[in-house]
Amino acid sequence: MLPQIAAASVSANLTWIASPDATVTGYTVYYGGASHQYTNSVVVGNVTSIVIPGLQENTTYFFAAKSHDDAGNQSDYSNEAAFAGLNTTPDSGLRLKTLPPNFTGNPLVYSLGAGAPAGATINPTNGTVYWTPGRDNAVTTNYINVVVTDTVNPALSISETLLIVVSDYLEFRLGASAVQTGQASSLPLSVASSSSVTNVVITLAWPGNNLINPKLAFSAPVVSGTLQNLNNQLVIQLQTTAELPLTGTNQVAQLNFQATDGQPSAIFSIPATTATGTAADGSSYNNVELRAGEVVVVGNVPLLRPQADPVNGRTLSLYAIPGNYQLQYATSLTAPVTWTPVMNYQQTNVSQSVSLDSANPVIFYRLQQL
């Protein structure tokens, strides 16, 4: 007996080979949360498949079946099959538990069977499966067969089917901008999807007293767009034709604005609070991801932002009105603080970055205008 399909949260679709005994008139499927300990049963007719709903995600279930005749006589149990199902989204790192390590009482070795999706790995000692489905796995059903070998009694070895349903995705991504007070700037709006998109509506949390006069500009294949300004919210709607929908990743619009003059330096996150999208066939997306934008408003006081990653090392973003500055550092903020010059430089844009010395794990920086 082999589990075939799981969906929702979650259902198992079990199939088996029909008994060759002509007196068989039906089957009983038994299942439970421990091997050969079945707490549930379902009686079915003379069929070879059944859907069992209401199973918990990422939980192992054990299944076996018996055939019966009109008199109620039953056969022995079929071979046992184990199953766990999960619904997930693209780019989600999965850590899936499989059969418990003591289900036979003997030492077990776990391995992946043939056909596991690319990138899936397993811990051979405890059976934990790791996989991060990519966006190319969107709207797919994936099977991972785990082979559990009993090292003392191979006859007790078993396999488990992990079924992972990866949903669709629709992503809204707002860009970033740095702008001097009193000046104009813009944020790009991009849409990415696993299928097609003809209509999107997105609501942004908006600092309307700090970023004023928002205007929407859009480009093909978008044929119409509107922006509703509610001061602390912006509602953006974009429309394409069904014959020419958005596919893949597209920058679909640009949000133009002006930073209020005279305000202090500040960093504003621009998150999307709600978003919806409609595919070309009229269906709605189940998995909508929202990526916040950011606006750095640069006033008379400079702003610094440190960053570190394994590829680019340590960098420092410098936000300041164009002019001449000295970058300084200190190794402690305990008084008296000693600030040591790093370099003198000219800020030509409101946003610049410099590489930092990775040999100093704890260090403090400041900018002083010359």
VOLUMPA-403702 format. One record per residue (C-alpha): residue number from 1; residue in three letters; chain; x, y negated, z negated. Coordinates in steps of 0.001 Angstrom, whole numbers, plus 500000, padded with zeros to 6 digits. Layout:
<atoms>
atom seq->NUM | type->ALA | mol->A | east->X | north->Y | up->Z
...
</atoms>
This chain:
<atoms>
atom seq->1 | type->MET | mol->A | east->500000 | north->500000 | up->500000
atom seq->2 | type->LEU | mol->A | east->501476 | north->496626 | up->501002
atom seq->3 | type->PRO | mol->A | east->500301 | north->493159 | up->499937
atom seq->4 | type->GLN | mol->A | east->499844 | north->491078 | up->503064
atom seq->5 | type->ILE | mol->A | east->498527 | north->487579 | up->502422
atom seq->6 | type->ALA | mol->A | east->498108 | north->485140 | up->499540
atom seq->7 | type->ALA | mol->A | east->496462 | north->481760 | up->499637
atom seq->8 | type->ALA | mol->A | east->495039 | north->479123 | up->497332
atom seq->9 | type->SER | mol->A | east->496036 | north->479729 | up->493729
atom seq->10 | type->VAL | mol->A | east->496287 | north->482613 | up->494506
atom seq->11 | type->SER | mol->A | east->494600 | north->485515 | up->496302
atom seq->12 | type->ALA | mol->A | east->496175 | north->488803 | up->497308
atom seq->13 | type->ASN | mol->A | east->495109 | north->490566 | up->500495
atom seq->14 | type->LEU | mol->A | east->495906 | north->494255 | up->500054
atom seq->15 | type->THR | mol->A | east->495936 | north->496779 | up->502863
atom seq->16 | type->TRP | mol->A | east->496486 | north->500532 | up->502845
atom seq->17 | type->ILE | mol->A | east->496439 | north->503531 | up->505150
atom seq->18 | type->ALA | mol->A | east->493110 | north->505388 | up->505199
atom seq->19 | type->SER | mol->A | east->493002 | north->508825 | up->503586
atom seq->20 | type->PRO | mol->A | east->492858 | north->511681 | up->506136
atom seq->21 | type->ASP | mol->A | east->490353 | north->513515 | up->503857
atom seq->22 | type->ALA | mol->A | east->486967 | north->513468 | up->505603
atom seq->23 | type->THR | mol->A | east->485125 | north->513557 | up->502252
atom seq->24 | type->VAL | mol->A | east->486519 | north->510186 | up->501154
atom seq->25 | type->THR | mol->A | east->483778 | north->507549 | up->500970
atom seq->26 | type->GLY | mol->A | east->485602 | north->504691 | up->499269
atom seq->27 | type->TYR | mol->A | east->488491 | north->503442 | up->497190
atom seq->28 | type->THR | mol->A | east->489158 | north->501836 | up->493816
atom seq->29 | type->VAL | mol->A | east->491963 | north->499288 | up->493574
atom seq->30 | type->TYR | mol->A | east->493601 | north->498969 | up->490173
atom seq->31 | type->TYR | mol->A | east->495862 | north->496110 | up->489087
atom seq->32 | type->GLY | mol->A | east->497408 | north->494510 | up->486022
atom seq->33 | type->GLY | mol->A | east->500368 | north->492567 | up->484698
atom seq->34 | type->ALA | mol->A | east->502561 | north->495562 | up->483824
atom seq->35 | type->SER | mol->A | east->503762 | north->498567 | up->485789
atom seq->36 | type->HIS | mol->A | east->501256 | north->501451 | up->485637
atom seq->37 | type->GLN | mol->A | east->499161 | north->499536 | up->483097
atom seq->38 | type->TYR | mol->A | east->496081 | north->498434 | up->485029
atom seq->39 | type->THR | mol->A | east->493604 | north->496203 | up->483242
atom seq->40 | type->ASN | mol->A | east->491387 | north->495456 | up->486225
atom seq->41 | type->SER | mol->A | east->489755 | north->497487 | up->488970
atom seq->42 | type->VAL | mol->A | east->487658 | north->496813 | up->492048
atom seq->43 | type->VAL | mol->A | east->485524 | north->499468 | up->493785
atom seq->44 | type->VAL | mol->A | east->485273 | north->499105 | up->497559
atom seq->45 | type->GLY | mol->A | east->483734 | north->501098 | up->500359
atom seq->46 | type->ASN | mol->A | east->485459 | north->503113 | up->503037
atom seq->47 | type->VAL | mol->A | east->487681 | north->500238 | up->504132
atom seq->48 | type->THR | mol->A | east->491432 | north->499700 | up->504216
atom seq->49 | type->SER | mol->A | east->491774 | north->496169 | up->502882
atom seq->50 | type->ILE | mol->A | east->490487 | north->493900 | up->500117
atom seq->51 | type->VAL | mol->A | east->491067 | north->490323 | up->498969
atom seq->52 | type->ILE | mol->A | east->491565 | north->489889 | up->495223
atom seq->53 | type->PRO | mol->A | east->491216 | north->486214 | up->494193
atom seq->54 | type->GLY | mol->A | east->491919 | north->484359 | up->490984
atom seq->55 | type->LEU | mol->A | east->495520 | north->485472 | up->490438
atom seq->56 | type->GLN | mol->A | east->497946 | north->483169 | up->488660
atom seq->57 | type->GLU | mol->A | east->500738 | north->481640 | up->490713
atom seq->58 | type->ASN | mol->A | east->504286 | north->482915 | up->490212
atom seq->59 | type->THR | mol->A | east->503038 | north->485841 | up->488124
atom seq->60 | type->THR | mol->A | east->503842 | north->489435 | up->488995
atom seq->61 | type->TYR | mol->A | east->500916 | north->491833 | up->489478
atom seq->62 | type->PHE | mol->A | east->501077 | north->495589 | up->490006
atom seq->63 | type->PHE | mol->A | east->498611 | north->497327 | up->492330
atom seq->64 | type->ALA | mol->A | east->497661 | north->500933 | up->493057
atom seq->65 | type->ALA | mol->A | east->494626 | north->502614 | up->494631
atom seq->66 | type->LYS | mol->A | east->492612 | north->505838 | up->494316
atom seq->67 | type->SER | mol->A | east->490254 | north->507315 | up->496866
atom seq->68 | type->HIS | mol->A | east->486925 | north->508906 | up->495844
atom seq->69 | type->ASP | mol->A | east->484125 | north->510977 | up->497342
atom seq->70 | type->ASP | mol->A | east->480337 | north->510781 | up->496930
atom seq->71 | type->ALA | mol->A | east->480493 | north->512877 | up->493762
atom seq->72 | type->GLY | mol->A | east->482898 | north->510404 | up->492125
atom seq->73 | type->ASN | mol->A | east->485916 | north->512655 | up->492311
atom seq->74 | type->GLN | mol->A | east->489118 | north->510589 | up->492504
atom seq->75 | type->SER | mol->A | east->492538 | north->511223 | up->493931
atom seq->76 | type->ASP | mol->A | east->495800 | north->510492 | up->492187
atom seq->77 | type->TYR | mol->A | east->497148 | north->506934 | up->492261
atom seq->78 | type->SER | mol->A | east->498775 | north->505740 | up->495440
atom seq->79 | type->ASN | mol->A | east->502280 | north->504383 | up->495318
atom seq->80 | type->GLU | mol->A | east->502526 | north->501185 | up->493254
atom seq->81 | type->ALA | mol->A | east->503132 | north->497804 | up->494829
atom seq->82 | type->ALA | mol->A | east->504108 | north->494594 | up->493075
atom seq->83 | type->PHE | mol->A | east->503103 | north->491157 | up->494242
atom seq->84 | type->ALA | mol->A | east->503475 | north->487465 | up->493305
atom seq->85 | type->GLY | mol->A | east->502163 | north->484500 | up->495252
atom seq->86 | type->LEU | mol->A | east->502959 | north->480796 | up->495222
atom seq->87 | type->ASN | mol->A | east->501837 | north->477683 | up->497053
atom seq->88 | type->THR | mol->A | east->504468 | north->474995 | up->497502
atom seq->89 | type->THR | mol->A | east->505461 | north->471975 | up->499560
atom seq->90 | type->PRO | mol->A | east->508441 | north->471317 | up->501831
atom seq->91 | type->ASP | mol->A | east->511658 | north->470230 | up->500090
atom seq->92 | type->SER | mol->A | east->510537 | north->471714 | up->496758
atom seq->93 | type->GLY | mol->A | east->513256 | north->473699 | up->495014
atom seq->94 | type->LEU | mol->A | east->511721 | north->477030 | up->493965
atom seq->95 | type->ARG | mol->A | east->512824 | north->479180 | up->491054
atom seq->96 | type->LEU | mol->A | east->510693 | north->482305 | up->491167
atom seq->97 | type->LYS | mol->A | east->510623 | north->484975 | up->488508
atom seq->98 | type->THR | mol->A | east->510161 | north->488532 | up->489769
atom seq->99 | type->LEU | mol->A | east->509627 | north->491833 | up->487972
atom seq->100 | type->PRO | mol->A | east->510483 | north->491710 | up->484257
atom seq->101 | type->PRO | mol->A | east->513906 | north->493241 | up->483505
atom seq->102 | type->ASN | mol->A | east->512475 | north->495832 | up->481076
atom seq->103 | type->PHE | mol->A | east->509602 | north->497212 | up->483132
atom seq->104 | type->THR | mol->A | east->511304 | north->500651 | up->483233
atom seq->105 | type->GLY | mol->A | east->513444 | north->500276 | up->480131
atom seq->106 | type->ASN | mol->A | east->516573 | north->500978 | up->482189
atom seq->107 | type->PRO | mol->A | east->519197 | north->498628 | up->483669
atom seq->108 | type->LEU | mol->A | east->517979 | north->497169 | up->486959
atom seq->109 | type->VAL | mol->A | east->519685 | north->495650 | up->489987
atom seq->110 | type->TYR | mol->A | east->517791 | north->493121 | up->492108
atom seq->111 | type->SER | mol->A | east->518430 | north->492424 | up->495783
atom seq->112 | type->LEU | mol->A | east->516674 | north->490771 | up->498715
atom seq->113 | type->GLY | mol->A | east->515178 | north->492954 | up->501401
atom seq->114 | type->ALA | mol->A | east->515499 | north->492258 | up->505103
atom seq->115 | type->GLY | mol->A | east->513634 | north->489306 | up->506547
atom seq->116 | type->ALA | mol->A | east->514016 | north->486847 | up->503674
atom seq->117 | type->PRO | mol->A | east->513872 | north->483218 | up->504836
atom seq->118 | type->ALA | mol->A | east->517162 | north->481429 | up->505480
atom seq->119 | type->GLY | mol->A | east->518693 | north->479997 | up->502341
atom seq->120 | type->ALA | mol->A | east->516898 | north->482305 | up->499894
atom seq->121 | type->THR | mol->A | east->519131 | north->483837 | up->497212
atom seq->122 | type->ILE | mol->A | east->518582 | north->486112 | up->494222
atom seq->123 | type->ASN | mol->A | east->520268 | north->486653 | up->490881
atom seq->124 | type->PRO | mol->A | east->521103 | north->490399 | up->490932
atom seq->125 | type->THR | mol->A | east->520913 | north->490641 | up->487134
atom seq->126 | type->ASN | mol->A | east->517573 | north->489028 | up->486282
atom seq->127 | type->GLY | mol->A | east->515869 | north->488931 | up->489684
atom seq->128 | type->THR | mol->A | east->515288 | north->485165 | up->489829
atom seq->129 | type->VAL | mol->A | east->514774 | north->484065 | up->493438
atom seq->130 | type->TYR | mol->A | east->515866 | north->480605 | up->494567
atom seq->131 | type->TRP | mol->A | east->514690 | north->478944 | up->497763
atom seq->132 | type->THR | mol->A | east->514110 | north->475415 | up->498995
atom seq->133 | type->PRO | mol->A | east->511782 | north->475464 | up->502011
atom seq->134 | type->GLY | mol->A | east->512650 | north->472714 | up->504478
atom seq->135 | type->ARG | mol->A | east->510311 | north->470645 | up->506565
atom seq->136 | type->ASP | mol->A | east->510675 | north->473115 | up->509396
atom seq->137 | type->ASN | mol->A | east->508934 | north->475590 | up->507060
atom seq->138 | type->ALA | mol->A | east->505825 | north->473386 | up->506747
atom seq->139 | type->VAL | mol->A | east->502510 | north->475155 | up->507408
atom seq->140 | type->THR | mol->A | east->504092 | north->478615 | up->507259
atom seq->141 | type->THR | mol->A | east->503567 | north->481813 | up->505288
atom seq->142 | type->ASN | mol->A | east->506835 | north->483381 | up->504116
atom seq->143 | type->TYR | mol->A | east->507523 | north->486814 | up->502683
atom seq->144 | type->ILE | mol->A | east->510428 | north->487654 | up->500407
atom seq->145 | type->ASN | mol->A | east->510799 | north->491341 | up->499634
atom seq->146 | type->VAL | mol->A | east->512674 | north->492006 | up->496398
atom seq->147 | type->VAL | mol->A | east->514163 | north->495471 | up->495976
atom seq->148 | type->VAL | mol->A | east->514420 | north->496496 | up->492317
atom seq->149 | type->THR | mol->A | east->516718 | north->499477 | up->491815
atom seq->150 | type->ASP | mol->A | east->516597 | north->501477 | up->488567
atom seq->151 | type->THR | mol->A | east->520244 | north->502427 | up->488042
atom seq->152 | type->VAL | mol->A | east->519402 | north->505346 | up->485723
atom seq->153 | type->ASN | mol->A | east->516350 | north->506840 | up->487440
atom seq->154 | type->PRO | mol->A | east->516139 | north->505819 | up->491115
atom seq->155 | type->ALA | mol->A | east->512662 | north->507373 | up->491318
atom seq->156 | type->LEU | mol->A | east->511394 | north->504453 | up->489228
atom seq->157 | type->SER | mol->A | east->512750 | north->501891 | up->491705
atom seq->158 | type->ILE | mol->A | east->510169 | north->499575 | up->493227
atom seq->159 | type->SER | mol->A | east->509870 | north->496686 | up->495629
atom seq->160 | type->GLU | mol->A | east->507996 | north->493439 | up->495077
atom seq->161 | type->THR | mol->A | east->506513 | north->491171 | up->497730
atom seq->162 | type->LEU | mol->A | east->506781 | north->487447 | up->497078
atom seq->163 | type->LEU | mol->A | east->504501 | north->485474 | up->499334
atom seq->164 | type->ILE | mol->A | east->505143 | north->481741 | up->499600
atom seq->165 | type->VAL | mol->A | east->502692 | north->479512 | up->501437
atom seq->166 | type->VAL | mol->A | east->504293 | north->476183 | up->502406
atom seq->167 | type->SER | mol->A | east->501830 | north->473371 | up->502936
atom seq->168 | type->ASP | mol->A | east->501793 | north->470563 | up->505466
atom seq->169 | type->TYR | mol->A | east->503345 | north->467190 | up->504698
atom seq->170 | type->LEU | mol->A | east->502671 | north->463548 | up->505420
atom seq->171 | type->GLU | mol->A | east->505289 | north->461116 | up->504153
atom seq->172 | type->PHE | mol->A | east->505111 | north->457361 | up->503844
atom seq->173 | type->ARG | mol->A | east->508473 | north->455690 | up->503334
atom seq->174 | type->LEU | mol->A | east->508916 | north->451979 | up->502673
atom seq->175 | type->GLY | mol->A | east->512381 | north->450550 | up->503224
atom seq->176 | type->ALA | mol->A | east->514553 | north->448238 | up->501125
atom seq->177 | type->SER | mol->A | east->515504 | north->444599 | up->501457
atom seq->178 | type->ALA | mol->A | east->517590 | north->441957 | up->499696
atom seq->179 | type->VAL | mol->A | east->516493 | north->438343 | up->500095
atom seq->180 | type->GLN | mol->A | east->517486 | north->434980 | up->498668
atom seq->181 | type->THR | mol->A | east->514769 | north->433003 | up->496896
atom seq->182 | type->GLY | mol->A | east->512830 | north->430821 | up->499309
atom seq->183 | type->GLN | mol->A | east->513874 | north->432948 | up->502296
atom seq->184 | type->ALA | mol->A | east->511963 | north->435403 | up->504491
atom seq->185 | type->SER | mol->A | east->512626 | north->439108 | up->504886
atom seq->186 | type->SER | mol->A | east->510868 | north->442340 | up->505862
atom seq->187 | type->LEU | mol->A | east->510381 | north->445961 | up->504881
atom seq->188 | type->PRO | mol->A | east->510102 | north->448761 | up->507470
atom seq->189 | type->LEU | mol->A | east->507280 | north->451300 | up->507036
atom seq->190 | type->SER | mol->A | east->507921 | north->454807 | up->508372
atom seq->191 | type->VAL | mol->A | east->505569 | north->457773 | up->508685
atom seq->192 | type->ALA | mol->A | east->506687 | north->461402 | up->508995
atom seq->193 | type->SER | mol->A | east->504406 | north->464409 | up->509358
atom seq->194 | type->SER | mol->A | east->504385 | north->468127 | up->510036
atom seq->195 | type->SER | mol->A | east->501786 | north->467724 | up->512781
atom seq->196 | type->SER | mol->A | east->500174 | north->464641 | up->514271
atom seq->197 | type->VAL | mol->A | east->498715 | north->461468 | up->512794
atom seq->198 | type->THR | mol->A | east->496173 | north->459073 | up->514280
atom seq->199 | type->ASN | mol->A | east->495048 | north->457067 | up->511264
atom seq->200 | type->VAL | mol->A | east->496836 | north->456129 | up->508035
atom seq->201 | type->VAL | mol->A | east->495812 | north->454013 | up->505066
atom seq->202 | type->ILE | mol->A | east->498338 | north->453096 | up->502408
atom seq->203 | type->THR | mol->A | east->497970 | north->450913 | up->499303
atom seq->204 | type->LEU | mol->A | east->501105 | north->449226 | up->497944
atom seq->205 | type->ALA | mol->A | east->501624 | north->447748 | up->494493
atom seq->206 | type->TRP | mol->A | east->502751 | north->444242 | up->495395
atom seq->207 | type->PRO | mol->A | east->504291 | north->441423 | up->493269
atom seq->208 | type->GLY | mol->A | east->502164 | north->438789 | up->494946
atom seq->209 | type->ASN | mol->A | east->503464 | north->435856 | up->492883
atom seq->210 | type->ASN | mol->A | east->507056 | north->436685 | up->493783
atom seq->211 | type->LEU | mol->A | east->506694 | north->437897 | up->497381
atom seq->212 | type->ILE | mol->A | east->504251 | north->435692 | up->499243
atom seq->213 | type->ASN | mol->A | east->502707 | north->435406 | up->502711
atom seq->214 | type->PRO | mol->A | east->502835 | north->439137 | up->503591
atom seq->215 | type->LYS | mol->A | east->502211 | north->439775 | up->507276
atom seq->216 | type->LEU | mol->A | east->501970 | north->443054 | up->509184
atom seq->217 | type->ALA | mol->A | east->503678 | north->443723 | up->512504
atom seq->218 | type->PHE | mol->A | east->503300 | north->447076 | up->514277
atom seq->219 | type->SER | mol->A | east->504571 | north->448739 | up->517416
atom seq->220 | type->ALA | mol->A | east->503478 | north->451453 | up->519865
atom seq->221 | type->PRO | mol->A | east->502005 | north->454001 | up->519677
atom seq->222 | type->VAL | mol->A | east->500060 | north->452154 | up->516952
atom seq->223 | type->VAL | mol->A | east->497249 | north->450317 | up->518755
atom seq->224 | type->SER | mol->A | east->495700 | north->448470 | up->515817
atom seq->225 | type->GLY | mol->A | east->496616 | north->447537 | up->512279
atom seq->226 | type->THR | mol->A | east->495201 | north->445510 | up->509413
atom seq->227 | type->LEU | mol->A | east->496568 | north->444179 | up->506131
atom seq->228 | type->GLN | mol->A | east->494315 | north->443290 | up->503215
atom seq->229 | type->ASN | mol->A | east->496111 | north->441077 | up->500675
atom seq->230 | type->LEU | mol->A | east->494727 | north->441472 | up->497124
atom seq->231 | type->ASN | mol->A | east->497699 | north->439612 | up->495580
atom seq->232 | type->ASN | mol->A | east->498861 | north->442529 | up->493423
atom seq->233 | type->GLN | mol->A | east->497953 | north->445095 | up->496081
atom seq->234 | type->LEU | mol->A | east->498357 | north->445363 | up->499827
atom seq->235 | type->VAL | mol->A | east->496102 | north->447734 | up->501777
atom seq->236 | type->ILE | mol->A | east->497546 | north->448637 | up->505170
atom seq->237 | type->GLN | mol->A | east->495651 | north->450539 | up->507859
atom seq->238 | type->LEU | mol->A | east->497216 | north->451714 | up->511115
atom seq->239 | type->GLN | mol->A | east->495481 | north->453445 | up->514015
atom seq->240 | type->THR | mol->A | east->496632 | north->455275 | up->517137
atom seq->241 | type->THR | mol->A | east->494620 | north->457014 | up->519820
atom seq->242 | type->ALA | mol->A | east->493907 | north->460746 | up->519673
atom seq->243 | type->GLU | mol->A | east->495638 | north->461081 | up->523051
atom seq->244 | type->LEU | mol->A | east->498860 | north->459503 | up->521736
atom seq->245 | type->PRO | mol->A | east->499207 | north->460331 | up->518013
atom seq->246 | type->LEU | mol->A | east->502232 | north->459882 | up->515815
atom seq->247 | type->THR | mol->A | east->504442 | north->462970 | up->515679
atom seq->248 | type->GLY | mol->A | east->507684 | north->463605 | up->513856
atom seq->249 | type->THR | mol->A | east->509198 | north->460562 | up->512157
atom seq->250 | type->ASN | mol->A | east->508343 | north->457039 | up->513291
atom seq->251 | type->GLN | mol->A | east->508873 | north->453506 | up->512069
atom seq->252 | type->VAL | mol->A | east->505317 | north->452360 | up->512651
atom seq->253 | type->ALA | mol->A | east->505202 | north->448883 | up->511139
atom seq->254 | type->GLN | mol->A | east->507119 | north->446072 | up->509514
atom seq->255 | type->LEU | mol->A | east->505958 | north->444153 | up->506474
atom seq->256 | type->ASN | mol->A | east->507150 | north->440539 | up->506643
atom seq->257 | type->PHE | mol->A | east->507141 | north->438304 | up->503542
atom seq->258 | type->GLN | mol->A | east->508818 | north->435367 | up->501812
atom seq->259 | type->ALA | mol->A | east->510458 | north->435296 | up->498382
atom seq->260 | type->THR | mol->A | east->509024 | north->432540 | up->496203
atom seq->261 | type->ASP | mol->A | east->511473 | north->429650 | up->495838
atom seq->262 | type->GLY | mol->A | east->513092 | north->429004 | up->492456
atom seq->263 | type->GLN | mol->A | east->512364 | north->432361 | up->490821
atom seq->264 | type->PRO | mol->A | east->515047 | north->434229 | up->488842
atom seq->265 | type->SER | mol->A | east->516963 | north->437146 | up->490298
atom seq->266 | type->ALA | mol->A | east->515036 | north->440404 | up->490010
atom seq->267 | type->ILE | mol->A | east->514608 | north->443853 | up->491514
atom seq->268 | type->PHE | mol->A | east->511059 | north->444808 | up->492497
atom seq->269 | type->SER | mol->A | east->510034 | north->448389 | up->493166
atom seq->270 | type->ILE | mol->A | east->507264 | north->448575 | up->495780
atom seq->271 | type->PRO | mol->A | east->505503 | north->451909 | up->495204
atom seq->272 | type->ALA | mol->A | east->502571 | north->453234 | up->497175
atom seq->273 | type->THR | mol->A | east->499684 | north->453936 | up->494814
atom seq->274 | type->THR | mol->A | east->497467 | north->455778 | up->497309
atom seq->275 | type->ALA | mol->A | east->497799 | north->456984 | up->500872
atom seq->276 | type->THR | mol->A | east->495789 | north->459093 | up->503281
atom seq->277 | type->GLY | mol->A | east->496285 | north->460340 | up->506805
atom seq->278 | type->THR | mol->A | east->494189 | north->461934 | up->509511
atom seq->279 | type->ALA | mol->A | east->495538 | north->464362 | up->512106
atom seq->280 | type->ALA | mol->A | east->494570 | north->464268 | up->515770
atom seq->281 | type->ASP | mol->A | east->492059 | north->467080 | up->515215
atom seq->282 | type->GLY | mol->A | east->490310 | north->465049 | up->512511
atom seq->283 | type->SER | mol->A | east->491624 | north->467036 | up->509548
atom seq->284 | type->SER | mol->A | east->493216 | north->465416 | up->506492
atom seq->285 | type->TYR | mol->A | east->496639 | north->466194 | up->505087
atom seq->286 | type->ASN | mol->A | east->496794 | north->468109 | up->501807
atom seq->287 | type->ASN | mol->A | east->500335 | north->467126 | up->500840
atom seq->288 | type->VAL | mol->A | east->501002 | north->463374 | up->500969
atom seq->289 | type->GLU | mol->A | east->504395 | north->462134 | up->499763
atom seq->290 | type->LEU | mol->A | east->505020 | north->458500 | up->498860
atom seq->291 | type->ARG | mol->A | east->508514 | north->456954 | up->498896
atom seq->292 | type->ALA | mol->A | east->508718 | north->453594 | up->497164
atom seq->293 | type->GLY | mol->A | east->510347 | north->450592 | up->498744
atom seq->294 | type->GLU | mol->A | east->512435 | north->447946 | up->497020
atom seq->295 | type->VAL | mol->A | east->513035 | north->444221 | up->497255
atom seq->296 | type->VAL | mol->A | east->515999 | north->442588 | up->495529
atom seq->297 | type->VAL | mol->A | east->515337 | north->438880 | up->495077
atom seq->298 | type->VAL | mol->A | east->518582 | north->436946 | up->494645
atom seq->299 | type->GLY | mol->A | east->518484 | north->433688 | up->492678
atom seq->300 | type->ASN | mol->A | east->521220 | north->431742 | up->490924
atom seq->301 | type->VAL | mol->A | east->522241 | north->434680 | up->488688
atom seq->302 | type->PRO | mol->A | east->524071 | north->437540 | up->490487
atom seq->303 | type->LEU | mol->A | east->522896 | north->441133 | up->490119
atom seq->304 | type->LEU | mol->A | east->525121 | north->444220 | up->490068
atom seq->305 | type->ARG | mol->A | east->524131 | north->447832 | up->490644
atom seq->306 | type->PRO | mol->A | east->526559 | north->450758 | up->490222
atom seq->307 | type->GLN | mol->A | east->526127 | north->453945 | up->492221
atom seq->308 | type->ALA | mol->A | east->527970 | north->457260 | up->492261
atom seq->309 | type->ASP | mol->A | east->527692 | north->460369 | up->494407
atom seq->310 | type->PRO | mol->A | east->530018 | north->463253 | up->495306
atom seq->311 | type->VAL | mol->A | east->530491 | north->462045 | up->498907
atom seq->312 | type->ASN | mol->A | east->531002 | north->458292 | up->498606
atom seq->313 | type->GLY | mol->A | east->532379 | north->458188 | up->495069
atom seq->314 | type->ARG | mol->A | east->531651 | north->455158 | up->492909
atom seq->315 | type->THR | mol->A | east->530433 | north->451945 | up->494519
atom seq->316 | type->LEU | mol->A | east->529088 | north->448644 | up->493246
atom seq->317 | type->SER | mol->A | east->526355 | north->446714 | up->495039
atom seq->318 | type->LEU | mol->A | east->526756 | north->442962 | up->494650
atom seq->319 | type->TYR | mol->A | east->523674 | north->440745 | up->495018
atom seq->320 | type->ALA | mol->A | east->524497 | north->437045 | up->495010
atom seq->321 | type->ILE | mol->A | east->523928 | north->433800 | up->496890
atom seq->322 | type->PRO | mol->A | east->526690 | north->433462 | up->499533
atom seq->323 | type->GLY | mol->A | east->529816 | north->431811 | up->498117
atom seq->324 | type->ASN | mol->A | east->533135 | north->432578 | up->496449
atom seq->325 | type->TYR | mol->A | east->533206 | north->434948 | up->493479
atom seq->326 | type->GLN | mol->A | east->535533 | north->436853 | up->491215
atom seq->327 | type->LEU | mol->A | east->534683 | north->440432 | up->490260
atom seq->328 | type->GLN | mol->A | east->535808 | north->441226 | up->486719
atom seq->329 | type->TYR | mol->A | east->535806 | north->444302 | up->484522
atom seq->330 | type->ALA | mol->A | east->535995 | north->445258 | up->480872
atom seq->331 | type->THR | mol->A | east->536453 | north->448661 | up->479270
atom seq->332 | type->SER | mol->A | east->534420 | north->447777 | up->476174
atom seq->333 | type->LEU | mol->A | east->531661 | north->445339 | up->475268
atom seq->334 | type->THR | mol->A | east->532675 | north->445240 | up->471627
atom seq->335 | type->ALA | mol->A | east->533689 | north->441717 | up->470615
atom seq->336 | type->PRO | mol->A | east->536054 | north->440227 | up->471455
atom seq->337 | type->VAL | mol->A | east->535442 | north->441291 | up->475082
atom seq->338 | type->THR | mol->A | east->538356 | north->440993 | up->477473
atom seq->339 | type->TRP | mol->A | east->537395 | north->440507 | up->481120
atom seq->340 | type->THR | mol->A | east->540094 | north->441352 | up->483653
atom seq->341 | type->PRO | mol->A | east->539931 | north->440164 | up->487308
atom seq->342 | type->VAL | mol->A | east->539469 | north->442869 | up->489924
atom seq->343 | type->MET | mol->A | east->539443 | north->440652 | up->493005
atom seq->344 | type->ASN | mol->A | east->538386 | north->437327 | up->494435
atom seq->345 | type->TYR | mol->A | east->536145 | north->437598 | up->497432
atom seq->346 | type->GLN | mol->A | east->533660 | north->435715 | up->499598
atom seq->347 | type->GLN | mol->A | east->529997 | north->436821 | up->499467
atom seq->348 | type->THR | mol->A | east->528857 | north->436387 | up->503060
atom seq->349 | type->ASN | mol->A | east->525466 | north->438103 | up->502667
atom seq->350 | type->VAL | mol->A | east->523097 | north->438345 | up->499720
atom seq->351 | type->SER | mol->A | east->523928 | north->442072 | up->499541
atom seq->352 | type->GLN | mol->A | east->527421 | north->443558 | up->499748
atom seq->353 | type->SER | mol->A | east->529146 | north->446592 | up->498266
atom seq->354 | type->VAL | mol->A | east->532648 | north->447485 | up->497111
atom seq->355 | type->SER | mol->A | east->534317 | north->450780 | up->496248
atom seq->356 | type->LEU | mol->A | east->535327 | north->451323 | up->492641
atom seq->357 | type->ASP | mol->A | east->538254 | north->453062 | up->490986
atom seq->358 | type->SER | mol->A | east->537035 | north->456572 | up->490155
atom seq->359 | type->ALA | mol->A | east->539787 | north->456990 | up->487532
atom seq->360 | type->ASN | mol->A | east->537875 | north->454922 | up->484959
atom seq->361 | type->PRO | mol->A | east->534842 | north->456882 | up->483694
atom seq->362 | type->VAL | mol->A | east->533518 | north->454053 | up->481460
atom seq->363 | type->ILE | mol->A | east->533877 | north->450512 | up->482713
atom seq->364 | type->PHE | mol->A | east->531780 | north->447345 | up->482813
atom seq->365 | type->TYR | mol->A | east->531665 | north->444763 | up->485605
atom seq->366 | type->ARG | mol->A | east->530462 | north->441206 | up->486064
atom seq->367 | type->LEU | mol->A | east->530562 | north->438511 | up->488749
atom seq->368 | type->GLN | mol->A | east->531725 | north->434982 | up->488129
atom seq->369 | type->GLN | mol->A | east->531182 | north->432275 | up->490724
atom seq->370 | type->LEU | mol->A | east->534318 | north->430288 | up->491570
</atoms>
